[in-house]
Amino acid sequence: MGAGPDSRFGPPVAPGRGPGWAKLAEAVAVEVPPAEIETIYLFRPLKREGREWGTAVVTRRATEPGGRLRVYTARYMLIVRGKERGRFRV
C-alpha cells in the first residue's frame, strides 16, 4: 500500500465536468441570471465513500452603476454508488 489516489474509484473529476456540475449549474441559473454572472470559480470535487462533494463560488455585479459585487457559494453532494445512486442535493 502506498500513498496516492485510490484506484478503486477511478481518476478524479476535473472541475466543471460531470453530472454533479451540470445539476449545480442548473440550480445556480435559477437563482442568478447567467447574464449577470461576472466570475465563476470551480473547485475540484471530493469523492469519498460513494459520494461526491463539489463547490463553486459565483460573483455577480449589481445592475445599477457603481453597484456592489455579490459573492455566492454553491455546493452539491451527489451519491455515485449504492442504492441511492444519482441522488443529488444542493
Helices and strands as residue ranges (DSSP letters): G 7-9, H 19-31, G 34-36, E 37-48, E 51-61, E 69-79, E 88-89
